[in-house]
């Protein structure tokens, strides 16, 4: 069974632990089975590639590697600081996520 995470694709997050600590970026992809996510501009690696149709020159490409979900925290839309997430019923009766620091609803 796949778990429900506090982070979704498109969220702005901050890295709270590891080599990229303090960096901020947008979540590009979430891997539920591995408990990891790829964040834009965070945890860059050098990948050596052969020449191919996408990259006719070949060479070394900088690429984002995945970061463990536990090392990421959502950025509060109001204050811009890291915050925890809560879930509550919205006006339309659906569950919505909200920032615990400011109470702001997360879109």
C-alpha positions in Angstrom: 0.0 0.0 0.0 1.3 3.5 -0.9 1.4 6.0 1.9 0.0 9.6 1.7 2.7 12.2 1.8 2.7 15.8 3.0 4.3 16.9 -0.3 2.8 16.8 -3.8 4.1 17.5 -7.3 4.3 21.3 -7.8 4.8 22.3 -4.1 7.5 24.7 -3.1 9.7 23.0 -0.5 12.9 23.6 1.5 15.5 21.0 2.2 15.9 20.7 6.0 18.8 18.1 6.1 21.6 16.7 4.0 24.1 18.2 1.6 21.6 20.6 0.0 20.3 21.9 3.4 18.6 25.3 3.1 17.9 25.1 -0.6 14.5 25.8 -1.9 12.8 24.5 -5.0 9.6 23.2 -6.7 8.8 19.4 -6.6 9.1 17.9 -10.0 8.2 14.3 -9.2 7.3 12.2 -6.2 8.2 8.5 -6.0 5.7 7.0 -3.5 7.2 3.5 -3.5 10.7 4.8 -2.6 9.7 7.7 -0.3 11.7 10.1 -2.4 11.1 13.2 -4.5 13.0 15.2 -7.2 13.3 18.9 -6.4 14.2 21.5 -9.0 17.8 22.7 -8.6 18.5 20.6 -5.5 20.9 17.6 -5.1 22.5 18.0 -8.5 24.6 15.2 -9.9 26.9 14.9 -13.0 25.7 12.3 -15.4 28.0 11.2 -18.2 26.1 10.6 -21.5 27.0 9.2 -24.9 26.0 11.2 -27.9 22.3 10.5 -28.8 19.3 12.1 -30.6 18.5 14.3 -27.6 22.1 15.3 -26.9 24.2 15.0 -30.1 27.3 16.3 -28.4 27.2 13.9 -25.5 29.4 14.8 -22.4 28.6 15.6 -18.8 25.1 16.8 -17.9 24.0 18.3 -14.5 20.8 16.6 -13.4 18.6 16.5 -10.2 18.8 13.4 -8.1 16.0 12.4 -5.7 15.9 13.5 -2.1 14.2 11.5 0.8 10.8 12.9 1.7 11.8 13.2 5.4 14.4 15.8 4.4 11.8 18.1 2.8 9.4 20.6 4.4 6.7 22.6 2.7 7.2 26.4 2.5 4.4 28.4 4.0 2.7 30.4 1.2 2.1 33.4 3.5 5.4 33.7 5.5 7.9 31.8 3.2 9.2 29.8 6.1 9.1 26.0 6.5 5.9 24.7 8.0 4.1 21.5 8.9 1.0 20.4 7.1 -2.5 19.7 8.5 -5.6 18.5 6.8 -9.1 19.8 7.4 -12.4 20.0 5.6 -12.7 22.9 3.2 -15.8 24.9 2.2 -16.8 22.4 -0.4 -16.6 19.5 2.0 -13.3 18.1 0.5 -10.1 17.6 2.6 -7.7 20.4 2.0 -4.1 20.9 3.2 -3.2 23.9 5.3 0.0 25.3 6.8 0.1 24.9 10.5 2.2 28.1 11.0 -0.2 30.6 9.4 -3.4 28.6 8.9 -3.2 29.4 5.2 -4.8 26.9 2.8 -2.4 25.3 0.4 -3.5 25.1 -3.3 
